[in-house]
Amino acid sequence: MCGRFVQHADPEIYASRYAAELDADGLGDWHPSYNMAPTRPVLAIRAGNDGGRELTALRWGLIPSWSKGPDSRYSMINARAETVASKPAYRSAFKRRRCVIPAEGFYEWQSPAGGAQQQKGKPKQPFFIHRQDKAPVLLAGLWEYWRPEDGDPVRSCTIIVTDANSAVAGIHERMPVVLDASAMDSWLDPQNADTDALQALLRPAPAEDWAAQPVSRRVNSPANDDAGLLAALEDGDNQAGDQADGR
């Protein structure tokens, strides 16, 4: 799964890099984050009304249009690539409301080595996973529009995950789908109904492009949100984060 990621660039930088129109009024409470957590507003690029691309903010944790509202039992921050076209919660969005989430990388947690007895009481080790060239990436996602009986409508999103590539598999068995920029038009086009072609995009990113470095367990707490979270782990680190191990 993908439960935390990094999105710290200025929205105008993302908009310029990916030729998107900035929806300044739609950014709401979004702010740059080195530890983006579920339910927060995240920047996403989707098809605009004029046929171009629009950069806006969406709540991370998809709320299906037919649901009664957010359900804490099912955060829906991730959708599995294998079933995203068929599961009721995602299939409508997969057909018409696809998006991409720009990011500088994501976090994943590695379980301690050894059997259950050896693992007992040992915290998981977080890793910051990113492109070796440090370039931002595009995480494949879906978005939805939910209108409550009273109050303002909510625009939300989920990140699609697939099998991990060999650079990530030693840490976790899943990773976000990372789209090449050349696939954006096809992915974002709401008129594109070629399910087979869309599914073909939902594959692991090439392993040779990726790096993973252990980082401080301070990242376990969403309250910690600073550039120091990206620093490679050094001997003696991680003690402060042990108390707030949310993974």
N, C-alpha and C positions, 0 to 999 in steps of 0.2 A: 504494500500500500504506500501511499504518499500522505503523511500526516503533517509535515512541516516543509516549507520551502523558503527560498530567499527571493525577494522582489524589492530591490532597494533603489533602482534608478528613477530619475525624474520621469513622470508620464510623458513629457514632451520628447524625451529621448527615445522611449519605446515607440511613440507615434511616428516619429521621423524615421526610425530604423525600419519599421514595417509598413510604411506608407499608409498610415491610418489617420483618420480625422479624430482629433481629441474631443471627447464629450466632457468638457470641463464641468458642466452642470451635473453630470452623472457620477462624479468622483466621490461625492458624499464624504464619509469619514475615512476614506482610504489614506494611508500614510506609508512611507517607505518602511520596509521591515526586513531584518536579518533573521527573523524567526516567525514567519507568517503561519498563523494557526487557524483551525477551522472556525467558522462563523464570522470571521473578519471579512471586510470588503477587500477583494483582490482585483487587480487590473486584468482585464481580458479584452481580446480583440474579437469582434464578431462582424457579420455582414451588416452594413449600414443601409438605411432606407433608400439611398441614392445608388445602390449597387456597389459602392466602395467598401472600405473597411472602417470600422469605428472602434476606438479605444475607450472603454468605460470601466466602471467598477461593478462587481457582482458579489453577492454574499457567497462565501465558500461553504458549501453544503447545500446540495440541490433540494428544492422543494417542488415536487410535481404539481402541475397546475390543477390537478383534480383532488389533491390531498386537502386535509383539514388544516394543514399548517406544519411548521417545523416539529419534528418528533425526536426527542432526545435519545430514543432507543435506536434510531437509525440515522446517523449523521449524514450519510450519503455524500461524503467528501470525495469518494472514489467510485468509479464504475469499472467493472472488469471488461476488458476488450472482447473476451470470448462471448459475452452475453449482452453486451450493451445494445445490440440491435433488436433483442427479443424481450428483455425484461420490461414489464409494464412501466416501471418507474423511469426508464430511460429511452424507450424505443421511439416515442414521439419526438423528443429532443434530438435523438440521433438522426431522424429523418430531416428535420428542418432547422434546428437550433444548435449548430455546432460552433465552437469557439476555440481560441488558443489563449493560453495564459503565459505571458513572458516571464522568465525567471532566470536568475543567475546560478541556480542549482537547487538541490533539495537535500534533506536529511533522511537518513535511515539508521535503524538501531540493530546492532549485531548481538545475538544472544551469546552468553559465555560458552566457551568450549567445554566438552565433557558431558557426562550423563546428568540425569535429573538431580542426583544427590550432589554432584559437584557444582551444579548451577545454582542450587538453593542459596538464596541470600546474596547472590552476586548480581549487581546491576548490569543492564545492557550498555554496550558502548556505542555512542552516537558517531556517525560519520557524515561529513559534508561531501556530497557527490556532485561533481561539476565537470564541464568540458575542460580538457587539458589546456586549451588556449584561452580559458576564462571567458569566452564569448557567451552572451545570453542564449537561452534556448526557448523553444516554443512547446509548451505542454498541451497535448490535445485535451479538449474539454467539451462539455455540453452546457447549455444554459437554459433556464426556464423562467417563466413569468407567472407568479402566483398572486392572486388578488384575494385578500381576506374580506369577510363580510363587512367589517369596519376597519378603517385605517388605510394606509398607503400600500400599494402593491409592492411586492418584493421580487427583485431579479436575483437569481441565484445560479450557482454553477457547480460542477463536479469535474474532477480530473480523472481521465481514463488511465488505467494501469494495465500492464502486460507482464509477461515473463521477464525476469532480469537478464541482462546480457552478462557475459563472463566477467566483466569488470565489477559488477554489482552483486552477482550471485553468491559470493562468499559472505556477503553482509546480510542480504535479504533476497527472497525468491521472487519478489515483484519490484517493478519500477514504473514510473510514469511513461506514457507514450510520448516520445519527443519527435515532433514533426520537423522535416526540413522546410525551410522558408519557401522553397519552390512548390510545395504541396499546399500552401495556404489557400490559394484561390479555389482549388478543388474542394478542400475541406470545409471552407466557410460558405461556399455557395449553397443557399437554401433550396435551389432548384436541382441540385445534384442528387439524384435518387439512385445512383449506381451503388447499391449496397456492397457488392463484391469489391469494387474498386476502393470504397471507403474503408472496408474492413482490412484490405491489403495494406493500408497505411498504418494500421495499429500493430506494429511490430517493434521488437527491441531495437534501440539505437545501436549503431556500430560500437563495439566494445573498445576499439583502439582509440576512440575520440575522448574517452572518459577517464577521470581520476577520482579516487576516494581517499580522504584523509580523516583520521580520527580527530575528534574535537572534544572540547570540554562538555561535561554533562550539565553545565549551566543551561544548555539549549533545551533541556528537559522541561524547563518552566517557561511558558509563554511570556511571563513577566520580564524575562531577560531578553533584551532585544537591542543588540549593539554589534558593531563590526568585529569585536573581539571574538564573537562566536565562531567566526570563520577561520580563526588561527589554528594551525596544526598543533596537536596535543604534544605537550612536553612532560617529562618526568615530574611527578608531584602534582600535576593538574588533576582536576576532576573531583577533588575532595569536597569542594563547596557545593557541587551540583548533586551529590549523592542524596541529600535530604529531600530534593524535589524531583526525584525520578518519576516522571509521568509516563514512562514507557514500560 
